[in-house]
Amino acid sequence: MRVLIVVYAEKTHYLHMVSMGWALAAAGHEVRVASQPALTAEITASGLTAVPLGEDHRLFETARAIAEENPQAFSQGPSFGGLAKPETTWERELALYQGLVPYYLRVANNTAFVDELVDYARFWRPELVLWEQMSHSGAVAARASGAAHARLLWGPDFLGRSREIFRELLAEQPAERRADPLGEWVAEMLGRHGLEFEEEAVTGQFTIDPSPPSARLPLDLHTVPVRYAPYHGAATVPEWLREPPDRPRVCVTMGLSRRQYTGHDGFPLTDLDAFGDLEAEIVTTLVPAPGEEFAAVPANTRIVDFVPMHVLLPSCDAVVHYGGSGTWMTAMLHGVPQLLVPQSGDTLLKAEHLERQGIGLAVPDAEATGPALREAVGRLLHEGSFREAAARQRAEILSVPSPGELVPTLEKLTAEYRAAG
């Protein structure tokens, strides 16, 4: 069958989709990846076929301008609550969409990209469209071409839960107070191509979720689990990683996403002083913030430009990070205890999961002082319960079907949803 993967030009989101693309291609299906031109090199480097369409989005430029005006902007933002459904209000949930839709989703899924994507889908006629959870343009293209379609997640389904809560609250509002910024935007895209709005264009006909079973949110959606299979881009094993470390190793990384928006990681190099007295090797991928270009770091610290997490983390005894999905899931896959410094959004879900399962600790961003970080890392290194719980989590992850094992299920669901449509 023909499978079209759709993702706006966000590298870190695309990386989570590659293993599913590989699995489908290895099973004999024809796979193409549609995105904006800026992602073309990343797609082709992953071994998949790129279809560059439309115009590049301007999310990064907009976000950098915001960060210059307000350096704390990326430490703020709405919370999506914990693992249990949060208590919230209509006003708060509406405000979330009033910010998310015009300033993020519309910018990411710009008109030129959406329209060229629909034209291409009508030309190529895919049977299945897999779309990244913020790339609703993929659902529009699927509807326009008669394909089955599914959201492909890169972490806990916080957007699915947010939508479920929003719709429950929407139904309680009097007519004059009802508004649905997300539904109205998706309906606008569909209407431009002669299509009627259906809720499945927001949540997919089904959802492919790579989160561990214990971290999956209970939602009234057709969810298909898949084992997380890491891909972090072109990878080379450095010489220093070709032998076991001579002492415990701790990775300190803030991922790739934030530096695209601000140019740095938001974790000052001087904060590494907190780990200077640890009997451990600190490996960090931090990019210096402005004014920190020549900052000194402790003698036990190794600064590296980039090391793929699936190469580095198996050698580590702990990892410190903000909660990016690639690091969070790769650490769980390899049974590595984690310290999260959550700020907002789904990082709060991830932090709660780690603590609830006993596989890590969380220090909220506002409380992330040197002593607090030092104490937490010391606990991860010296209390065996974290490593034992992380091993149990790894076993749970390995019990889920791999991307290759999921392919027959996707073939079956594609036939069923296309027939029903």
TAKADA-V548533 format. One record per run of one state. SS is the DSSP state (H for helix, E for strand, L for the rest). FROM is the first residue (numbers start at 1). TO is the last residue. If there is no record, write none. Layout:
BEGIN
SS:FROM:TO
SS:FROM:TO
END
This chain:
BEGIN
L:1:1
E:2:6
L:7:10
H:11:15
L:16:17
H:18:26
L:27:29
E:30:35
L:36:36
H:37:45
L:46:48
E:49:52
L:53:58
H:59:69
L:70:72
H:73:75
L:76:78
E:79:79
L:80:89
H:90:108
L:109:110
H:111:124
L:125:127
E:128:132
L:133:136
H:137:145
L:146:147
E:148:152
L:153:157
H:158:171
L:172:174
H:175:177
L:178:180
H:181:191
L:192:199
H:200:203
L:204:205
E:206:209
L:210:212
H:213:215
L:216:222
E:223:225
L:226:238
H:239:241
L:242:247
E:248:252
L:253:256
H:257:262
L:263:268
H:269:275
L:276:279
E:280:284
L:285:300
E:301:303
L:304:308
H:309:315
L:316:317
E:318:321
L:322:324
H:325:333
L:334:337
E:338:340
L:341:344
E:345:345
H:346:357
L:358:359
E:360:362
L:363:364
H:365:367
L:368:369
H:370:382
L:383:383
H:384:398
L:399:402
H:403:420
L:421:421
END
